Amino acid sequence: MAEKKIMLGNEAIARGAYEAGVKVSAAYPGTPSTEISENIVKYKEIYAEWSPNEKVAAEVAIGASISGVRAMVSMKHVGLNVAADCFMNAAMSGINGGMIIITADDPSMHSSQNEQDNRMYGNFAMIPMLEPSSQQEAYDMIYDGFELSEKLGYPVLVRITTRMAHSRAGVIRREQKVENEMHTPEDGRQRFILLPALARKRFKTLIAAQDTFTAFSEASPYNAYFDGPNKELGIVTTGIAFNYLSENYPDGFEHPVLKISQYPLPRKMIEKIVSECKEILVLEEGYPVVEEQLK
């Protein structure tokens, strides 16, 4: 049986990246994301840097992805404002080597000037998102997320929050993946040059990919439906809010519960809980992102 080790959420993310074969990690420090890079630097096989700012960090990771290796960039939530230009462009051009963008959001503003919910950015850019509900999921999402990114051909936004980043739980590690090597994209590098004529084509491609993103969410092991006997109420919950809910039902859920940790929203699962229950309660840490889409 694999050994379980107690890990900080950020430590689990760093370890998952290492065992996924990441070659490049760039970041700009900011609570609650800082410990990701502080742990990444322990793995000498990874090129890791503190960048001058979040935009440069994202560009370093994008450049590594274009060259064909797996790359990750980490920042706190407000940092994505700084990196928004190249972040949006990466969503348009797509990736070559798998790429994960970590946004560490800070609900309640423990160490931040606002509590923006960067799932809004994921929807804005129209790219897949992952939102772990436990340290084990944080590890697994990073471990598998680079492969997901490569299958879909787009960067993946992983949204964590302060309590996920700075709490500890047992994590079972998985086998080290073979490190990937540089390779030229099959369709060449032209699509990374977003001149208007090329960008218009890429935008159509991004829109066409939305059905595929949704299909992957429908089949995702991170989205789960838990039945319950009392159909008066159905509960839709996301990320670590699922843990808050679980603490209130130690003996099993009284109501049907839909746990969402991969986006876009799994439409069929939502239709199921809406059709079975009289009322819907949405629990999410941050903005009413799911609630507004349900409406």
C-alpha positions in Angstrom: 0.0 0.0 0.0 1.3 3.5 -0.9 2.5 5.5 2.0 0.4 8.5 3.0 2.2 11.7 4.0 0.8 14.8 5.7 1.2 17.7 3.3 0.3 21.3 3.1 -2.0 22.0 0.2 0.7 24.0 -1.6 3.3 21.3 -0.9 0.9 18.7 -2.4 0.7 20.8 -5.6 4.5 21.1 -5.8 4.9 17.4 -5.3 2.2 16.6 -7.9 4.0 18.9 -10.4 7.3 17.2 -9.8 5.9 13.7 -10.2 4.0 14.8 -13.4 7.3 15.5 -15.0 7.2 19.3 -15.0 10.3 20.9 -16.5 9.7 24.6 -15.8 8.0 26.5 -12.9 7.8 30.3 -12.7 6.0 32.3 -10.1 5.8 35.6 -8.3 5.5 35.4 -4.5 2.3 36.3 -2.8 0.2 34.7 0.0 -1.5 32.2 -0.3 0.6 30.8 -3.2 4.2 31.3 -2.1 4.8 27.8 -0.6 4.2 26.2 -4.0 7.5 27.6 -5.4 9.2 27.2 -2.0 8.6 23.5 -2.3 9.2 23.3 -6.1 12.7 24.5 -5.7 13.6 21.4 -3.7 13.4 19.3 -6.9 16.6 20.0 -8.9 15.2 18.4 -12.0 12.9 21.4 -12.4 14.0 24.9 -13.6 12.3 27.1 -11.0 12.4 30.9 -10.8 10.9 33.8 -8.9 10.0 36.2 -11.8 10.0 40.0 -11.6 6.2 40.0 -11.8 3.3 37.7 -12.6 3.2 38.6 -16.3 6.8 37.6 -16.8 6.2 34.4 -14.8 3.3 33.5 -17.1 5.3 34.3 -20.2 8.2 32.1 -19.0 5.8 29.2 -18.6 4.1 29.9 -21.9 7.4 30.0 -23.6 8.4 26.6 -22.1 5.0 25.2 -23.2 5.5 26.4 -26.7 8.9 24.6 -26.8 7.0 21.4 -25.8 7.8 20.8 -22.1 5.4 20.7 -19.2 5.3 24.1 -17.4 3.5 25.6 -14.5 3.0 29.2 -13.3 1.8 30.1 -9.8 0.5 33.3 -8.3 -2.1 34.7 -5.9 -5.4 35.9 -7.2 -4.6 39.5 -7.8 -1.5 38.4 -9.7 -3.7 37.2 -12.5 -4.7 40.8 -13.1 -1.1 41.5 -13.9 -0.7 38.5 -16.1 -4.1 38.8 -17.8 -2.7 39.9 -21.2 -0.6 36.8 -21.9 -3.1 34.6 -20.0 -5.9 35.5 -22.4 -3.5 35.1 -25.4 -2.5 31.6 -24.2 -6.2 30.7 -24.2 -6.4 31.8 -27.8 -3.3 30.2 -29.1 -3.5 27.0 -27.1 -0.5 25.1 -25.8 2.1 22.6 -26.9 3.6 21.1 -23.7 1.0 20.8 -20.9 0.5 24.0 -19.0 -1.2 24.7 -15.6 -1.9 28.1 -14.2 -2.3 28.2 -10.4 -4.4 31.0 -9.0 -4.5 31.1 -5.2 -7.6 33.1 -4.3 -8.1 34.7 -0.8 -11.7 34.7 0.3 -12.1 36.9 3.4 -8.9 38.8 2.5 -6.6 37.3 5.0 -3.6 38.9 3.3 -5.0 40.6 0.2 -6.6 43.8 -1.0 -9.6 42.1 -2.4 -11.2 38.7 -2.6 -11.8 38.3 -6.4 -12.8 34.9 -7.6 -10.7 33.9 -10.5 -13.1 31.3 -11.8 -14.5 34.4 -13.5 -11.2 34.6 -15.4 -11.5 31.0 -16.4 -14.9 31.6 -17.8 -13.7 34.8 -19.5 -10.9 32.9 -21.2 -13.2 29.9 -21.9 -10.6 27.4 -20.7 -10.9 24.3 -18.5 -10.7 24.8 -14.8 -10.0 22.5 -11.8 -10.8 23.3 -8.2 -9.7 20.8 -5.6 -11.8 19.9 -2.5 -8.9 18.3 -0.6 -5.1 18.1 -0.5 -5.3 14.7 -2.2 -7.3 16.2 -5.0 -4.9 19.1 -5.3 -2.1 16.6 -5.8 -4.1 14.4 -8.2 -5.3 17.4 -10.3 -1.8 18.6 -10.8 -0.5 15.1 -11.4 -3.1 14.5 -14.1 -3.7 18.1 -15.1 -0.8 18.3 -17.5 -2.0 15.3 -19.5 -5.5 16.9 -19.5 -4.0 20.1 -20.9 -2.2 18.2 -23.6 -5.2 16.2 -24.6 -7.4 19.3 -24.9 -4.6 21.5 -26.3 -5.2 24.4 -23.9 -3.9 25.7 -20.6 -5.7 24.6 -17.5 -6.5 27.0 -14.7 -6.3 25.5 -11.2 -8.1 27.5 -8.6 -7.3 27.0 -4.9 -8.2 29.2 -1.9 -6.4 30.1 1.3 -7.7 27.3 3.4 -6.8 24.7 0.8 -3.3 26.2 0.4 -2.5 26.5 4.1 -4.1 23.4 5.7 -2.7 19.9 5.9 -4.0 16.4 5.2 -2.8 13.0 4.2 -1.7 12.6 0.6 -0.9 9.4 -1.2 1.8 9.9 -3.8 1.8 8.3 -7.2 4.5 7.0 -9.5 7.0 9.4 -11.0 6.2 10.1 -14.7 8.9 10.0 -17.3 10.0 13.6 -18.0 8.9 14.9 -21.3 11.3 16.4 -23.8 11.1 19.4 -26.1 9.1 18.8 -29.3 7.8 21.1 -32.1 4.0 21.3 -32.3 2.5 19.2 -35.1 0.8 22.2 -36.6 3.9 24.3 -36.4 4.4 27.5 -34.3 2.4 29.9 -36.5 -0.7 29.8 -34.2 1.3 31.3 -31.4 1.7 34.5 -33.4 -1.7 36.2 -32.8 -1.9 38.5 -35.7 -5.6 39.3 -36.3 -6.0 37.0 -39.3 -4.6 34.1 -37.2 -6.4 35.1 -34.0 -9.8 35.0 -35.7 -9.2 31.4 -36.7 -8.0 30.5 -33.3 -11.1 32.1 -31.7 -13.3 29.9 -33.8 -11.3 26.9 -32.7 -11.6 27.9 -29.0 -15.4 28.3 -29.3 -15.6 24.9 -31.1 -13.7 23.3 -28.3 -16.2 24.2 -25.6 -18.4 21.1 -26.2 -15.2 18.9 -25.8 -14.4 20.7 -22.5 -17.9 20.1 -21.2 -17.7 16.4 -22.2 -14.5 16.0 -20.3 -16.2 17.6 -17.2 -19.1 15.2 -17.5 -16.7 12.3 -17.4 -14.4 13.8 -14.8 -13.8 11.8 -11.6 -13.7 15.1 -9.8 -17.3 15.8 -10.4 -19.5 13.5 -8.4 -23.2 13.0 -7.6 -24.2 11.8 -4.1 -27.8 10.7 -3.8 -29.8 11.5 -0.6 -33.3 10.5 0.6 -34.7 14.0 1.1 -35.4 15.4 -2.4 -36.9 18.6 -1.0 -33.5 20.2 -1.4 -30.6 19.5 -3.7 -27.1 20.9 -2.9 -24.6 22.0 -5.6 -21.2 22.6 -4.1 -17.7 23.4 -5.4 -14.1 22.8 -4.4 -13.3 23.1 -0.7 -16.9 24.1 0.1 -17.6 20.4 -0.4 -15.4 19.8 2.7 -17.4 22.4 4.7 -20.6 20.6 3.7 -19.2 17.1 4.5 -18.3 18.2 8.0 -22.0 18.9 8.7 -23.0 15.4 7.5 -20.5 13.0 9.0 -23.0 10.0 8.6 -23.9 10.7 5.0 -25.8 13.3 3.1 -29.5 13.8 3.8 -30.0 15.5 0.5 -28.7 14.9 -3.0 -25.3 16.6 -3.5 -23.5 17.5 -6.7 -19.8 18.1 -6.1 -18.2 20.2 -8.9 -14.4 20.4 -9.1 -13.9 20.5 -12.9 -15.3 23.2 -15.2 -17.1 24.0 -17.5 -20.1 22.9 -15.5 -21.2 19.3 -16.1 -24.6 20.1 -17.7 -26.1 16.6 -17.5 -25.3 16.2 -13.8 -26.9 19.6 -13.1 -30.0 18.8 -15.1 -30.3 15.6 -13.0 -30.2 17.3 -9.6 -32.5 20.1 -10.8 -35.0 17.6 -12.1 -35.0 15.5 -8.9 -35.1 18.2 -6.3 -37.6 21.0 -5.5 -35.1 23.6 -4.4 -31.4 24.0 -5.1 -28.8 25.4 -2.6 -25.4 26.4 -4.0 -22.4 26.4 -1.8 -19.2 28.0 -3.2 -16.3 29.8 -1.7 -16.1 33.2 -3.4 -18.4 34.7 -6.0 -21.7 33.2 -7.1 -20.1 31.8 -10.2 -22.0 28.6 -10.4 -25.2 30.1 -9.0 -25.4 32.7 -11.8 -24.8 30.1 -14.5 -27.6 28.0 -13.1 -30.0 30.9 -13.4 
